Amino acid sequence: MSPTPQHIADKLAEELLIDAEIDDDGVQYHSPAPQSRWLLALGMVLIGINLRPALSSLAPVLGQVKAEIGLSATMAGLLTTLPVLCLGLFGALAPHLARRFGSERSIAGILLLLACGIALRSQLGLTGLVMGSLLSGAAIGIIGVLLPGIVKRDFSAQAGLMTGVYTMALCLGAALAAGATVPLDQLFGQRWQPALAFWAIPALLALAVWWPQLSSHQQQHAGHWQVRGLWRDALAWQVTVYMGLQSSLSYIVFGWMPSILIERGLTPLQAGLMMSLSIMTQVIASLGVPLLAQRGADQRLPIACVMVLTLAGLLGMLYAPINQLWLWAVLLGIGQGGAFSLALSLLVLRAPDAHVAAHLSGMAQGVGYTVAACGPLAAGIIHDVAGRWAPVGWLFGGIVATALAAGLLAGRKLLVSARAERLG
């Protein structure tokens, strides 16, 4: 009997969840059921919602922040770059923290750090913005590595459902912060500080809901695996470059799209809502594109399609008539949602086993997010030099062309040559 579409979706979702503790025997083979699975699921959803507001809440009020503190666009670009840079640099710490404290306790501690980082952005002027952005980015990078492993361990029978819910939570958090920060700013009397600090409250709420999980899942780690040859593999680097460059476009949108739209004539509120529309559209593509890509001979055609849609959406937001922006925002969301989900798919499809997939994920996201961090900074420098946003279209075109070239190489039906060895 042929598998049903739901079975294919569940199987694919389970495969796409990278377990940060996969190299430690004893963790993935012991999956004690939580005392209250619904409470665990609720905690994971709330945590997912909190992994994007620190990245998308600053952009809608960035003009106000620049005017009040006296920032150039380059310095503002650095503020949007720092959290992304931390995603790559600090995500590598996640397996070590999980081994030392356990995933649940690590997530709880890092959630508290995230709330402190968000709150710090509203204090001490530029120093607080920089330090808070660093803390927030580091926290998001670590939790983002740990949480998929818990989904895979405790909800393996509902992997498709939980992956979809987790993806929706990420997009919902980003869209809420993009759309609600300006109304909050107005509610607090045109003060951006409390509007940014507000997003620490959902993080503390998520921590309170997550707290009961600290008493469970105390496993003994036994044995260890090592992966050799990955960093010398050309295919691994092609996956990494594709991951980094498509992420770079996403963080340019997070950091600068409201500023671009405000320069084109939208109010800050309208610009934030337009960005929310684009982010929410990503959910549809994030869920559907990997299923379609799995059915083809390889992933080159879907990668080409989503990159063309992404470029069309970006250029439409820059140059199309104002009354058509909603259409280009939807196209941009479909393109970027598909590009991101395909990048995650490649981490599994190009790896011969789960151990190599976990290390390929660490390499692609660690190096990739470091590359991605250059995108918002480059956009800010171009704006500073040109005095307007229109020339950023050349940057969009260059990044998409390079990402497409890397994606067409990474999308071939091949496996990286790295292999996993058990150390005892």
C-alpha positions in Angstrom: 0.0 0.0 0.0 1.4 3.4 -1.0 2.0 5.9 1.9 -0.6 8.6 2.4 0.2 12.4 2.0 -0.1 12.7 5.8 2.3 9.8 6.4 4.8 11.4 4.0 4.4 14.8 5.8 4.9 13.2 9.2 8.0 11.2 8.0 9.5 14.3 6.4 8.9 16.4 9.4 10.5 13.9 11.7 13.6 13.7 9.4 13.9 17.5 9.3 14.1 17.9 13.1 17.8 18.0 13.9 18.6 16.6 17.4 21.4 18.6 19.0 22.1 15.7 21.4 22.2 13.0 18.6 25.9 12.4 19.2 25.3 11.3 22.9 24.1 7.8 23.2 21.5 7.4 26.0 19.6 10.6 25.3 17.8 9.8 22.0 17.0 6.3 23.1 15.3 7.4 26.4 12.2 9.4 25.8 10.3 9.5 29.1 6.8 10.8 28.5 6.2 14.2 30.1 3.7 14.3 32.9 1.5 16.7 31.0 2.2 16.6 27.3 -0.2 19.5 26.6 1.7 21.7 29.0 5.0 20.7 27.2 3.4 21.5 23.8 2.1 24.8 25.1 5.5 25.7 26.5 7.2 24.9 23.2 4.7 27.0 21.3 5.2 30.0 23.6 9.0 29.6 23.3 8.7 29.5 19.5 6.8 32.7 19.6 9.6 34.3 21.6 12.4 33.4 19.1 11.7 36.2 16.7 10.4 39.4 18.4 13.9 40.5 19.4 14.8 40.4 15.6 11.7 42.0 14.1 10.6 44.5 16.8 13.3 47.1 16.3 12.9 47.8 12.6 9.4 49.5 12.8 10.7 52.1 15.3 14.3 52.2 14.0 13.8 55.7 12.5 12.7 57.0 15.9 15.7 55.3 17.6 18.1 56.7 15.0 16.8 60.2 15.5 16.8 60.1 19.3 20.3 58.5 19.7 21.9 60.0 16.6 22.7 56.8 14.7 23.8 56.6 11.1 22.3 53.9 8.9 25.6 52.0 9.1 25.5 51.9 12.9 21.8 51.0 12.8 22.7 48.2 10.4 25.2 47.0 12.9 22.5 46.8 15.5 20.4 44.6 13.2 23.5 42.6 12.4 24.6 41.7 15.9 21.8 39.4 16.9 22.1 37.5 13.6 25.9 37.1 14.1 25.2 35.7 17.6 22.8 33.1 16.2 25.7 31.5 14.4 28.4 32.0 17.0 26.4 30.9 20.1 24.3 28.1 18.5 27.3 25.9 18.7 27.2 26.0 22.5 23.8 24.3 22.6 25.0 20.7 22.6 27.6 21.4 25.4 24.9 23.1 27.6 22.5 20.2 27.0 25.2 17.7 28.0 26.0 19.7 31.1 22.6 20.8 32.4 20.0 19.0 30.2 18.0 20.6 27.4 15.0 21.6 29.5 17.1 23.4 32.2 19.3 25.0 29.5 16.3 26.4 27.7 14.9 27.8 31.0 18.1 29.6 31.8 18.5 30.9 28.3 14.8 32.1 28.3 15.6 34.2 31.3 18.7 35.6 29.5 16.5 36.4 26.5 14.1 38.4 28.6 17.0 40.3 30.2 18.5 41.0 26.8 15.2 42.4 25.4 14.7 44.5 28.5 18.3 45.8 28.4 17.7 47.3 24.9 15.5 49.9 26.5 18.1 51.0 29.0 21.5 52.8 28.9 21.0 54.2 25.4 23.3 52.9 22.6 25.2 50.7 25.1 22.0 49.0 26.2 20.9 48.5 22.6 24.2 46.8 21.7 24.5 44.7 24.8 20.8 43.7 24.7 21.0 42.8 21.1 24.1 40.6 21.8 22.3 38.8 24.7 19.1 38.3 22.7 20.9 36.9 19.6 22.9 34.5 21.7 19.8 33.2 23.5 17.8 32.7 20.3 20.7 30.9 18.7 21.0 28.4 21.6 17.3 27.8 22.0 16.8 27.4 18.3 19.2 24.5 18.3 17.8 22.8 21.4 14.1 23.0 20.8 13.8 20.9 17.5 15.5 18.0 19.3 12.9 18.0 22.1 10.1 18.0 19.4 11.7 15.0 17.8 12.2 13.2 21.1 8.9 13.7 22.8 6.5 14.1 19.8 7.9 11.7 17.2 4.4 10.3 16.5 3.1 13.8 15.8 6.2 15.2 14.1 4.3 16.7 11.2 1.8 18.4 13.4 4.3 19.7 15.9 6.7 20.9 13.2 3.9 22.9 11.6 2.9 24.3 14.9 6.5 25.2 15.7 7.0 26.9 12.3 3.7 28.8 12.8 4.8 29.9 16.3 8.1 31.3 14.9 6.3 33.3 12.1 3.5 34.4 14.5 6.1 35.9 16.9 7.9 37.7 14.2 4.7 39.0 12.7 3.3 40.1 16.0 6.4 42.1 16.9 6.6 43.7 13.5 3.0 44.7 13.5 2.4 45.6 17.2 5.6 47.5 18.2 4.5 50.8 16.6 1.0 50.7 18.3 2.8 50.0 21.6 5.1 53.0 20.9 2.0 55.2 20.4 0.4 53.7 23.5 3.4 54.6 25.6 3.4 58.2 24.4 5.8 57.9 21.4 8.5 56.2 23.5 10.3 53.3 21.8 12.0 52.1 25.0 8.9 50.6 26.7 7.7 49.4 23.3 10.8 47.3 22.9 11.0 46.2 26.5 7.4 45.0 26.3 8.6 41.9 24.4 10.4 40.6 27.6 6.9 39.9 29.1 6.1 37.0 26.6 9.5 35.6 27.3 8.9 35.5 31.0 5.4 34.0 30.4 7.0 31.3 28.4 9.5 30.6 31.2 6.7 30.3 33.7 4.8 27.8 31.5 8.1 25.9 30.8 9.1 25.7 34.5 7.4 22.3 35.3 9.6 20.6 32.6 12.7 21.2 34.8 11.9 18.2 37.0 11.8 15.7 34.1 14.1 14.1 31.6 17.2 13.5 33.7 19.1 11.0 31.5 22.6 9.7 31.7 24.7 10.5 28.6 26.7 7.5 27.6 29.0 7.0 24.5 29.8 9.6 22.0 30.0 10.0 18.2 32.3 12.0 16.1 32.0 13.1 12.4 35.0 13.4 10.2 35.6 15.0 6.8 32.7 17.4 6.8 34.6 20.7 6.6 36.6 19.5 3.6 33.5 18.5 1.6 32.5 20.8 -1.3 28.8 19.8 -1.1 28.7 20.7 2.6 30.0 24.2 1.7 27.5 24.6 -1.1 24.7 23.9 1.4 26.3 26.3 3.8 26.5 29.1 1.3 22.9 28.6 0.2 21.8 28.6 3.9 23.7 31.7 4.7 22.7 33.8 1.7 19.0 33.1 1.8 19.1 33.9 5.6 20.9 37.1 4.7 17.9 38.3 2.7 15.6 37.3 5.5 17.5 39.4 8.0 17.7 42.4 5.6 13.9 42.2 5.5 13.7 41.9 9.3 16.1 44.8 9.8 15.3 47.3 7.0 12.0 46.6 5.2 9.9 48.9 7.4 12.5 51.7 6.8 12.4 51.1 3.1 8.6 51.2 3.0 8.5 54.4 5.2 10.9 56.1 2.7 8.4 55.1 0.0 5.6 56.9 1.7 4.0 54.4 4.2 3.5 55.3 7.8 5.5 53.3 10.4 2.2 51.5 11.3 1.5 50.6 7.7 5.1 49.5 7.1 5.0 47.2 10.2 1.7 45.6 9.1 3.1 45.1 5.6 6.1 43.2 7.0 3.7 41.2 9.2 1.7 40.2 6.1 4.9 39.0 4.3 6.1 37.0 7.4 2.7 35.3 7.9 2.7 34.2 4.3 5.9 32.4 4.9 4.0 29.8 7.0 2.2 28.5 3.9 5.4 28.0 1.9 7.3 26.6 4.9 4.8 23.8 5.2 4.1 23.1 1.5 7.4 23.5 -0.3 9.4 20.7 1.4 6.6 18.2 0.6 6.7 19.2 -3.1 10.5 19.2 -3.2 10.6 15.7 -1.7 8.6 14.3 -4.6 11.0 15.6 -7.3 14.2 13.9 -8.6 16.2 16.6 -6.8 15.7 20.0 -5.3 17.2 22.3 -8.0 13.8 23.3 -9.6 12.1 24.3 -6.4 15.2 26.2 -5.3 15.2 28.1 -8.6 11.5 28.9 -8.2 11.7 30.2 -4.6 14.7 32.3 -5.3 13.1 33.9 -8.4 9.9 34.6 -6.2 12.1 36.1 -3.5 13.9 38.5 -5.9 10.6 39.5 -7.5 9.1 40.2 -4.1 12.2 42.2 -2.9 12.3 44.3 -6.1 8.5 44.8 -6.0 8.8 46.2 -2.5 11.5 48.6 -3.7 10.1 49.8 -7.0 6.5 48.7 -7.6 3.5 51.2 -7.2 2.5 51.7 -3.6 -1.0 50.3 -4.2 0.5 46.9 -5.3 2.8 46.4 -2.3 0.5 43.9 -0.7 0.9 41.6 -3.7 4.7 41.8 -3.6 4.7 41.3 0.1 2.8 38.0 -0.4 5.2 36.9 -3.2 8.2 37.7 -1.0 6.7 35.7 1.9 6.1 32.7 -0.4 9.7 32.9 -1.8 11.4 33.4 1.6 9.4 30.8 3.4 10.1 28.3 0.7 13.8 29.2 0.5 14.2 28.7 4.3 12.4 25.4 4.5 14.4 24.1 1.5 17.6 25.1 3.2 16.5 23.0 6.3 15.6 20.1 4.0 19.0 20.1 2.4 20.6 19.5 5.8 18.9 16.1 6.0 18.7 15.2 2.3 22.4 15.7 1.7 23.5 13.8 4.8 24.0 10.0 4.9 22.8 9.6 8.6 21.5 11.6 11.5 24.9 12.2 13.1 26.2 13.8 9.9 22.9 15.8 9.5 23.4 17.3 13.0 26.9 18.4 12.2 26.0 19.7 8.8 23.3 21.7 10.5 25.8 23.1 12.9 28.2 24.0 10.1 25.6 25.5 7.8 23.9 27.5 10.5 27.1 28.5 12.3 28.9 29.7 9.2 25.7 30.6 7.4 24.3 33.0 10.1 27.7 34.6 10.3 27.5 35.3 6.5 23.9 36.3 6.9 24.9 39.0 9.4 26.7 40.9 6.7 23.5 41.5 4.7 21.8 44.0 7.0 25.1 45.8 7.6 25.8 46.1 3.8 22.3 47.4 3.2 22.8 50.1 5.8 26.2 51.1 4.3 24.6 51.4 0.8 21.9 53.6 2.2 24.4 55.8 4.0 26.5 56.2 0.8 23.6 56.7 -1.6 21.2 58.5 0.7 18.2 56.4 -0.4 17.1 52.8 -0.5 16.6 52.3 -4.3 20.3 51.1 -5.0 19.9 48.3 -2.5 18.2 46.5 -5.4 21.7 45.7 -6.7 22.6 44.1 -3.4 19.4 42.0 -3.6 20.2 40.9 -7.1 23.8 39.9 -6.2 22.8 37.9 -3.2 20.0 36.1 -5.0 22.3 35.3 -8.0 25.0 33.8 -5.7 22.4 31.9 -3.5 20.8 30.5 -6.7 24.2 29.3 -8.0 25.0 27.6 -4.6 21.5 26.2 -4.3 21.6 24.6 -7.8 24.8 22.8 -6.7 23.5 21.9 -3.3 20.1 20.7 -4.8 21.7 17.9 -6.7 20.9 14.3 -5.5 24.2 13.7 -3.8 25.5 13.0 -0.3 28.3 14.6 1.5 31.4 12.3 2.0 31.7 12.8 5.8 31.1 9.8 8.0 30.2 9.3 11.7 32.4 7.1 14.0 31.5 5.9 17.5 34.1 6.8 20.1 32.9 4.4 22.8 
